[in-house]
């Protein structure tokens, strides 16, 4: 009998025509790539990370993928796969094509005997709230003037020199500068949740409607890692200025309050190491 919330195999998903999975012992560059003609590559990737992307459309945090053997977060693999033709268009949020995600799920289910299910658990989260009792915001956030370019607009240049001109854009320069143009608080909390120092679901409890422009600076707790997906490296200068939590309060007038709440998670019930080919 299927487990409650069990994710059923992707019977309708296309399969890759050919796919190779090999262990990767290198410490060199890592990442995922798409090439014309339906070619998909993943270099030095942990399967736990690939599962997170394939089943979460990039919306799942690492902390929301639970269970499985230790090797899922230590062993790395190279994957080269070829589809019959090009993948479909990107997802509406700019993420990977949904057609591709279905094919990766099918690959994991076939080659790793992966079985997962979804459930809701009570986990640590953050609530984003207005810090001051008079609800005055800080100097680095303001109501959007509405002079940005809507994505997909005929006024949008094909190769913009300044991505900040686009409405809804959010940027992290990885050196302690976060900025955003015409974003809602709902979008902003999703952005914060993915920062290494936060790494929890963040819920908007500010009561702030509308869109905002943001520009804040802080001293990162971790150094920028030249190997995506590698272990975080503590920043020796972390105490030389405000951290993320302090900057949020002093510069934006917002605060992250730690609490617990229901969180949707993906639970790994069964997975096997793929046989190298």
C-alpha positions in Angstrom: 0.0 0.0 0.0 1.4 3.4 -0.9 2.5 5.7 2.0 0.3 8.7 2.7 1.4 11.4 0.3 3.7 9.1 -1.6 5.0 10.6 -4.8 4.0 8.2 -7.5 6.5 7.3 -10.3 6.4 9.7 -13.3 4.6 7.4 -15.7 3.9 10.2 -18.2 7.4 11.8 -18.1 9.6 11.4 -21.1 12.8 9.4 -20.5 16.3 10.3 -21.6 17.4 8.4 -24.7 20.8 7.7 -23.1 22.1 8.6 -19.6 25.5 8.0 -18.0 26.1 8.3 -14.2 29.6 8.0 -12.8 31.2 8.8 -9.4 33.1 12.0 -9.1 36.1 12.2 -6.7 37.3 15.6 -8.0 37.2 18.9 -6.0 37.0 20.9 -9.2 34.0 23.0 -10.4 30.5 21.7 -9.9 27.1 22.6 -11.4 24.2 21.7 -13.7 24.1 22.6 -17.4 21.8 22.5 -20.4 22.9 22.4 -24.0 21.0 22.7 -27.3 19.7 19.4 -28.6 18.4 18.1 -25.3 21.7 17.5 -23.5 21.7 17.6 -19.7 24.9 17.5 -17.6 25.5 17.6 -13.8 29.1 17.7 -12.7 30.2 16.7 -9.1 26.6 16.9 -7.8 25.3 15.3 -4.6 22.2 13.2 -5.4 20.4 14.8 -2.4 20.8 18.2 -4.2 19.6 16.7 -7.5 16.5 15.2 -5.7 15.8 18.6 -4.1 15.8 20.4 -7.5 13.9 17.6 -9.4 11.1 17.3 -6.9 10.9 20.8 -5.7 11.1 23.1 -8.8 13.9 24.9 -6.8 11.4 25.9 -4.1 12.4 23.2 -1.6 15.2 24.2 0.8 17.9 21.6 1.7 16.4 21.4 5.2 13.1 20.3 3.6 14.6 17.1 2.1 14.7 14.5 4.9 15.9 11.0 5.3 18.1 8.7 3.1 21.6 7.3 3.7 24.6 9.5 4.6 26.2 9.0 1.1 23.5 11.1 -0.4 25.1 14.2 1.0 28.8 13.2 0.6 29.2 11.2 -2.6 29.2 13.2 -5.8 28.3 12.1 -9.3 28.7 13.2 -12.9 25.6 12.8 -15.1 25.5 13.1 -18.9 22.1 12.5 -20.5 20.6 13.1 -23.9 16.9 13.6 -24.7 15.3 13.0 -28.1 14.9 16.8 -28.7 15.2 20.1 -26.9 13.6 20.6 -23.5 10.4 22.7 -23.1 10.4 26.3 -22.1 11.6 27.4 -18.7 9.2 27.3 -15.8 7.1 30.5 -15.2 9.5 31.5 -12.4 12.6 31.2 -14.6 13.5 27.8 -13.2 14.4 24.6 -15.2 11.9 23.4 -17.8 9.3 21.3 -16.2 9.7 18.7 -18.9 13.4 18.4 -17.9 12.5 18.0 -14.2 10.1 15.2 -15.0 12.8 13.4 -17.0 15.3 13.8 -14.1 12.8 12.3 -11.7 12.2 9.4 -14.0 16.0 8.9 -14.2 16.4 8.9 -10.4 13.4 6.4 -10.1 14.8 4.1 -12.7 18.5 4.1 -11.9 18.5 4.7 -8.1 15.2 3.0 -7.3 14.2 6.3 -5.6 11.0 6.4 -3.7 9.8 9.5 -1.8 6.7 10.9 -0.2 5.6 14.3 1.0 4.3 15.2 4.5 4.0 18.1 6.8 6.2 18.3 9.9 6.6 20.9 12.8 10.1 22.4 12.2 12.0 25.5 13.1 11.1 28.5 10.9 11.4 32.2 10.9 8.7 34.8 10.9 9.6 38.1 9.2 8.0 41.0 11.2 8.3 44.8 11.4 10.8 45.5 14.2 9.5 48.8 15.5 6.2 49.3 17.4 5.5 52.4 15.4 6.0 50.3 12.2 8.5 52.7 10.8 10.8 51.0 8.2 14.6 51.5 7.9 16.5 53.8 5.5 17.4 51.0 3.0 13.9 50.1 2.0 11.3 52.2 0.2 8.0 51.9 -1.6 8.7 51.1 -5.3 8.2 54.1 -7.6 6.9 51.8 -10.3 9.5 52.9 -12.8 10.9 49.4 -13.4 10.5 47.2 -16.5 8.0 44.4 -16.3 9.5 41.0 -17.4 8.5 40.1 -20.9 7.6 43.8 -21.7 8.3 45.0 -25.2 10.5 47.7 -23.5 12.8 45.0 -22.1 16.1 44.8 -23.8 17.2 41.4 -24.9 20.6 41.8 -23.1 20.0 44.2 -20.2 23.1 46.0 -18.9 21.4 46.6 -15.6 19.3 43.7 -14.3 18.1 45.8 -11.4 15.8 47.7 -13.9 13.5 44.7 -14.0 10.5 44.6 -11.7 10.7 41.7 -9.2 14.5 41.2 -9.6 16.4 40.1 -6.5 20.2 40.1 -6.4 22.8 38.6 -4.0 26.4 39.6 -5.0 27.7 36.8 -2.5 29.8 39.4 -0.7 27.2 40.8 1.6 25.0 43.0 -0.6 21.4 42.1 -1.2 19.1 44.2 -3.4 15.7 44.0 -4.9 13.5 46.0 -7.3 9.7 46.2 -6.9 9.3 43.0 -4.8 6.5 42.0 -2.5 7.3 40.8 1.1 6.2 37.3 0.0 8.9 37.2 -2.6 11.5 38.7 -0.2 11.0 36.0 2.4 11.6 33.3 -0.2 14.8 35.0 -1.1 15.9 35.2 2.5 15.1 31.6 3.2 17.8 30.5 0.6 20.6 32.4 2.3 23.1 30.0 4.1 22.7 31.8 7.4 18.9 31.4 7.3 18.3 28.1 5.6 14.8 27.8 7.0 11.3 28.5 5.7 10.5 32.2 6.3 6.9 33.3 6.5 5.8 36.9 5.9 4.2 38.3 9.0 5.0 42.0 8.3 1.5 43.0 7.1 3.2 45.1 4.5 1.3 45.2 1.1 2.6 46.4 -2.2 6.1 46.4 -3.7 9.4 47.6 -2.3 12.9 48.5 -3.5 15.7 47.2 -1.1 19.4 47.8 -0.8 21.2 46.3 2.3 24.7 45.4 3.2 26.1 43.1 5.9 29.2 41.0 6.6 28.6 37.4 5.4 29.1 34.6 7.9 30.6 32.5 5.1 33.0 33.1 2.3 32.0 32.8 -1.3 32.7 29.2 -2.2 34.4 28.6 -5.6 32.9 25.1 -5.6 29.1 25.4 -5.7 27.6 22.8 -3.4 30.8 22.5 -1.4 31.0 22.9 2.4 30.5 26.5 3.7 33.8 28.2 4.7 33.4 30.6 7.8 34.4 34.2 7.1 37.3 35.2 9.4 36.0 38.8 9.2 32.5 37.9 10.2 32.6 40.1 13.4 33.9 43.2 11.6 30.4 44.6 10.8 26.7 43.9 11.1 25.5 40.3 10.3 22.5 39.6 8.2 20.0 39.7 11.2 21.4 43.0 12.5 21.4 44.6 9.0 17.8 43.5 8.5 16.7 45.3 11.6 18.9 48.4 11.4 18.7 49.0 7.6 15.2 47.7 6.7 13.4 47.9 10.1 12.5 44.2 9.8 13.3 41.3 12.1 13.5 37.5 11.8 11.9 35.9 14.8 12.7 32.2 15.4 9.7 29.9 16.0 8.2 26.6 14.9 5.5 25.9 12.4 4.2 23.3 9.9 6.6 22.8 7.0 6.1 20.7 3.8 8.9 18.2 3.5 10.1 15.6 1.0 11.0 12.3 2.8 13.3 9.9 1.1 12.0 6.3 1.7 14.4 4.4 -0.4 17.4 5.0 -2.7 20.2 3.0 -4.0 23.6 4.0 -5.4 23.5 4.1 -9.1 25.7 1.5 -10.9 28.4 3.4 -12.8 28.2 3.1 -16.6 
